[in-house]
């Protein structure tokens, strides 16, 4: 489940398909809209930095003990945790890419 969620978050950020409240964003002028977008990209970058950091720690601990699922058929959990880390890292890199492009004034054409 975590793999699906974190994998989708990176894709949603790439396509800028997050839910936004149009009643607020449509009333923002150029400078305020720029600042609001910058703040959201900074917040997303911070959150995905924390997600990546903590998922890396969990994946390394799981790999160190070769953690297996406790079910009838033991399945290696460290592979799933490593994939979650990779998805978080991809999301972080996408936030960083968009943040840099926005900061230098070359925002993506897919942004609203």
Legacy VTK file of the C-alpha trace (Angstrom):
# vtk DataFile Version 3.0
C-alpha trace
ASCII
DATASET POLYDATA
POINTS 112 float
0.000 0.000 0.000
2.791 2.422 0.879
4.516 1.683 -2.408
1.356 2.607 -4.314
0.826 5.822 -2.363
4.379 7.139 -2.531
4.786 6.080 -6.145
1.627 7.953 -7.085
2.656 11.095 -5.176
5.704 11.585 -7.376
3.570 11.208 -10.493
0.884 13.563 -9.210
3.516 16.205 -8.459
5.042 15.828 -11.915
1.675 16.499 -13.575
0.724 19.170 -11.006
-2.537 17.304 -10.432
-2.991 18.112 -6.753
-6.316 19.389 -5.532
-6.300 23.145 -5.080
-8.896 25.555 -3.765
-9.680 27.711 -6.788
-11.571 30.282 -4.766
-8.258 31.282 -3.144
-5.744 30.673 -5.909
-7.767 32.481 -8.587
-7.799 35.682 -6.509
-4.031 35.876 -6.123
-2.178 38.467 -8.170
1.135 37.756 -9.940
3.517 38.393 -7.045
1.324 36.750 -4.418
0.749 33.746 -6.662
4.509 33.413 -7.178
5.144 33.535 -3.410
2.327 31.072 -2.659
3.699 28.637 -5.230
7.212 29.056 -3.836
5.990 28.329 -0.298
4.124 25.204 -1.398
7.150 23.911 -3.300
9.406 24.580 -0.300
6.960 22.794 2.025
6.740 19.824 -0.346
10.511 19.675 -0.640
10.858 19.683 3.135
8.242 16.959 3.600
9.711 14.719 0.922
13.177 15.255 2.383
11.862 13.951 5.702
9.994 11.081 4.006
13.115 10.093 2.072
15.364 10.297 5.105
13.104 8.209 7.338
12.258 5.650 4.650
15.992 5.240 3.991
16.582 4.512 7.675
13.724 1.982 7.733
14.923 0.293 4.547
18.504 -0.021 5.826
17.370 -1.470 9.161
15.115 -3.921 7.363
17.887 -4.933 4.979
20.346 -5.388 7.846
18.130 -8.012 9.493
16.729 -9.388 6.217
13.201 -8.712 7.462
10.542 -11.120 6.198
6.766 -10.985 6.434
5.345 -13.140 9.248
2.763 -14.816 6.963
2.491 -18.374 5.678
4.817 -17.544 2.796
7.677 -15.341 4.022
8.114 -12.372 1.711
11.129 -10.022 1.930
9.884 -6.713 3.350
13.185 -4.927 2.791
12.498 -4.869 -0.961
9.202 -3.050 -0.433
10.798 -0.613 2.010
13.602 0.071 -0.467
11.039 0.744 -3.204
9.180 3.162 -0.911
12.480 4.976 -0.327
13.113 5.174 -4.074
9.599 6.544 -4.686
10.109 9.167 -1.955
13.447 10.105 -3.487
11.868 10.488 -6.930
9.194 12.715 -5.386
11.878 14.789 -3.667
13.824 15.206 -6.896
10.660 16.318 -8.694
9.903 18.896 -5.998
13.480 20.162 -6.216
13.285 20.377 -10.014
10.064 22.376 -9.866
11.379 24.576 -7.054
14.516 25.509 -8.986
12.565 26.154 -12.200
10.051 28.294 -10.305
12.753 30.249 -8.475
14.569 31.152 -11.702
11.302 32.128 -13.383
10.942 29.182 -15.723
7.914 27.515 -14.163
6.540 24.424 -15.886
3.829 24.974 -18.460
1.675 22.364 -16.684
1.406 24.536 -13.570
-1.885 26.299 -13.035
LINES 1 113
112 0 1 2 3 4 5 6 7 8 9 10 11 12 13 14 15 16 17 18 19 20 21 22 23 24 25 26 27 28 29 30 31 32 33 34 35 36 37 38 39 40 41 42 43 44 45 46 47 48 49 50 51 52 53 54 55 56 57 58 59 60 61 62 63 64 65 66 67 68 69 70 71 72 73 74 75 76 77 78 79 80 81 82 83 84 85 86 87 88 89 90 91 92 93 94 95 96 97 98 99 100 101 102 103 104 105 106 107 108 109 110 111
